[in-house]
Structures are given as C-alpha cells and as structure tokens.
Amino acid sequence: MIGAMNFADRLADAVRAKNSCAILGVDPQLDSAKAKGVPERYTLGRFCCEIVEACAPYVCAIKPQLAFYEARGIDGMRAFVEVIRTARKLGLIVIADAKRGDIGSTSAAYAEAFLGDGDFGCDAITVNPYQGADSTMPFIAKVASGRGVFVLVRTSNPSSGEFQDIADGDGVAMWERIAARVHGWGSDYIGESGLSAIGAVVGATYPNHARRARVLMRNAIILVPGYGAQGASAADALASARTDGGGVIVNASRSLMYAYRGAAEKSAGEAAAIAARAMRDDLNAALAKLRASG
Amino acid sequence: MIGAMNFADRLADAVRAKNSCAILGVDPQLDSAKAKGVPERYTLGRFCCEIVEACAPYVCAIKPQLAFYEARGIDGMRAFVEVIRTARKLGLIVIADAKRGDIGSTSAAYAEAFLGDGDFGCDAITVNPYQGADSTMPFIAKVASGRGVFVLVRTSNPSSGEFQDIADGDGVAMWERIAARVHGWGSDYIGESGLSAIGAVVGATYPNHARRARVLMRNAIILVPGYGAQGASAADALASARTDGGGVIVNASRSLMYAYRGAAEKSAGEAAAIAARAMRDDLNAALAKLRASG
C-alpha cells in the first residue's frame, strides 16, 4: 500500500537516502540485431527483477516502459507485475512509463490501472497532454493518494520538435504552453520538499530547452530521459536542476540493462550494478560542479 | 493471421459487406455510480464477447479501449485477448484504441504489441502524434503487413482545443498541421478503395473541424468518436464523410454496451444488438440524405 504522503516528498526522500537522482529504466528490449532481448537462461521476469535488485542501492526509482511488456502479451504483463512486486519489496518507487492520455472517463480508467491498487498499480505515471486538461485531471486526482504524474513536455527523440516547437503568434512554443500548464496544475500539490507531485518529462538531448523548462516550472520534478544510450552527458541531463541541485531525476535504460554485453565475465545483474553505480557517481560529480558554480 | 491486403481496402470491404460504417467500442466501464461495470452473472470476458457477438451483424469493426482492460490488471488483459479472438472468429476488424506513441524504439515495441502476431495483435491502432514523425513511423511500418493506423488529430473531449487549436503565426492550428502530416504519410498507402491505411481520429462533437479535416486529409479514413453517449448526432458524426458517403467510421461504446440497462427484459447482448442496428440505420439514413444533397 502506498501512503498518502506527497509523492514529491517521497521521491525527494529516496533521492536523499540513496544519494542518487538516477532512475533505472526497466525496458527489456525486443530481440533484434541491435538489442538482444532477454539473455539465455533467464525468463523475462527474472532478467528484469535481477537488474532491479542489483541496481536498487544506486537508484531512487525504477521506470518500466510499458511497451516492452505489452509487446510480449500476457507473459509480458505478468513480468511487469513481478517487476512492480520486486521493487515494492526493495522500497523502490515505481514510475509507469505509459504515456497515457484520453478523454476523461478513459483517462480515469488508465489512472485506476497505473495509480490504483490493482496488478499494475505504480507510484507515478507518465502522461501525454495532447488531449488537454480534462485528459490529465483524472491522473492528477490520484495525487491525493500519494501518487505522482509526469507530463510529457519536451521529449528526447529526434523529431520531438516537429509539433512541440511550433510557436503561436506570440512566439510561445507548444511545449512552453504545456510547461506553463504543468506549473499551474502542480502549484496545488507542492510538498514539504518544495517540489510538486506533478512533474514533467523533458529530454536531456536538448539542454537549452531544459534550462527554459526549469524557468517555466520552478517546482516541478523533471524526469530526464536521454542519458546513456540516447547520448546525453550528465551535465546535459542536469541542465534543468534547481540551483540546489534538486528537482531532477535522470533515467537510463539500455546502458544499465545491457551492460553485461560488454562485460563477458559478469552476470546481467552484476554488470548493471556497476553501470548504475558509475551513473550515480557521474551524476553526483556533475551536481557537485553545478552547486559549486551556482 | 492478417493478410497483406491494404487495411483501408479491408475496412472498406467490411463497410460494404455489413452496409454499416458503425463500429462497436468494447469499453467495459469501471464500476461507478454512472457506469455499472460488468453486469451480475457475467465474467468480464463473457460480457464483452456477448456484446461483440450480438453486434457483429451491424458493425464493420470493433474498437476495444485498452484503458478498461488495463484497469483490471492481468484478468483484464486476458479478457482483451478473448475479445480479439472472438472478433477474429466473426471476421471482424479490431482497432486497438490505445493512443500510444513514444520515441522510435519504444513505439516499435508498441507496434509489435498491437499490430504484431502476439496476444494483443489487432488490425489497427490509434496513435498519439505529440512526439512527432519518428514516434509514428514504427506503426506506419506495419501497414505493409495489412495493418492500419489512426492518428489522433482533433479529439472529442471538452478541453481538446486547449492545445490542439493553438494557431501558429500563420493562423494554422496544431491539429491542422498534424492533419497535413497525416495526409502526407498516408499518400504512400492508398488502396484500391481510394482510401489510405493511415487514417485519423476526428471527434464528432466539432462538425466544423470535421469538414475541415476532410479537406486536409482527402484520402484518410476518419474514425469518429463522440456519437451516442458523448452527444453527437448521425449528421454530426458524418460531417467528415466524402461526397460518396465513404471514408468515415463512427464509434459508439456506452450506448451499445449498456443498452441493457434501459431494457430490463433483455440480455446485454440482445439490447446491444437492437441499439447497434438502430445506430446503423440512423447512420445510413443520414448518409442517404448526404448523398442526395451532395
């Protein structure tokens, strides 16, 4: 059971306790030439859970990406449930990277799925804002039960700017308008940490946008994808940090889960743990520099 | 197995064969004061499948909304699989209303989930375009295998205009830019029907937008939610039809699935069949008027 403590405070506590703003993307890739799926002698669930267990000391949260479970049908969804249970046992916060959003009654069902107490219930969810406020509100309604929401604002993929950067007559980009709304929605849910339970996803691959995002959403926890396999450095990933270094969590998926492929002597878990510790240290070094200069 | 015939042609054939552009939204609502979930003496799967079987003669396709299955965890996903299997046996096209979209590698996994041959494999999917072209391409890549894609363009919910209607410096709304892209993406996938396997979702609650959407996407099959419980009339729902009356499919969910609540003597299936036949006739009458005036 998740308590009704503000999600932002829970997450800030976890960042402090672990001395880490790193989050583990639990994204078991599909078999393909580039990404090798599930290693031999592992089940999907065991592979994911071994990585979660091994990385737990070095990350403040995990972020399973639903697509990689859904692609495997019922077995995949069972593995997703295993991942959630393993994380709960380890006291890890779970962010469902689901990017959901629909008309109100449907969003309410999605909120029940991923922020409720059922099989797929997590601590927070990523949400797509394209359908407007009434599609986001049912998720925000779960904040009262200690859950968190991360709204897609500016994503990390190459064509993210195609619609997100379109400016209105006043020169304000779509993503900036969404950021302003996220700030407004979040202002009612600020915890003792000074951070809001309504956060934002802002990719690390565009540091200028990240800095602007912080100006627009001063209380938001910014979830930053793009570190590691997507190419962003620790300094890039922390571009939206507050002057005290807080308010940012940084995700890596493939560079942790598939670390074993470059380390033949080690198990998937051992290799992931080493990579997660290195990621934590890399981020902490960049944070120290940032605090010194700020 | 789904053949490699163009999805638009398959759907156009189904519309002709059934003499119906109606689609059944298989959306088992959660228990609440307004929507009564699953009736007594039914399992979730049996309830949904009875509705699908009963409505099959009157609809060209079904559109299960993933949220309502996900909200019920593993049992819900099993019911989703049952619905897909029942529809396949009846020769019905299945559109996964999933509104997915993410960075490329993740969208590829979603495409595998809902347009592949696994447990959750359907004929088509609804896609959220906010992350730009590279998030949509992995879905479009499945068109070669006979699958279809419906891109969210202008939705039917009250706050849909909040971001979708924002105009750029030239006065072009966000949704119109997305519509133009959908037209472009779809132009490579036009079948013998003259319609493209890349369609669009345009809500029935804004008929002016629907007419403009047809101008912008002349080859798109437009999936129209909003008829029935959401308040749009048949004429509203058909506002984006081509002059020959084609190119539109119209969804109703609650007004069919919960028809039994206003018809105490009838089973859920019997009541849904009567409502589906009435919906088909309502749409066909409006189409006849439209053809006569066009």
Interface residues (C-beta under 8 A of the other chain):
Chain A: D27 Q29 L30 A35 Q65 A67 F68 E70 A71 R72 G73 I74 D75 M77 R78 V81 K99 R100 G101 D102 I103 G104 S105 T106 S107 A108 A109 Y110 E112 A113 F114 G116 G118 D119 F120 N128 P129 Y130 Q131 G132 A133 D134 S135 L152 T155 S156 N157 P158 S159 S160 G161 E162 F163 Q164 I166 A167 D168 G169 G171 M174 R177 I178 R181 P225 Q230
Chain B: D27 Q29 L30 A35 Q65 A67 F68 E70 A71 R72 G73 I74 D75 M77 R78 V81 K99 R100 G101 D102 I103 G104 S105 T106 S107 A108 A109 Y110 E112 A113 F114 G116 G118 D119 F120 N128 P129 Y130 Q131 G132 A133 D134 S135 L152 T155 S156 N157 P158 S159 S160 G161 E162 F163 Q164 I166 A167 D168 G169 G171 M174 R177 I178 R181 P225 Q230
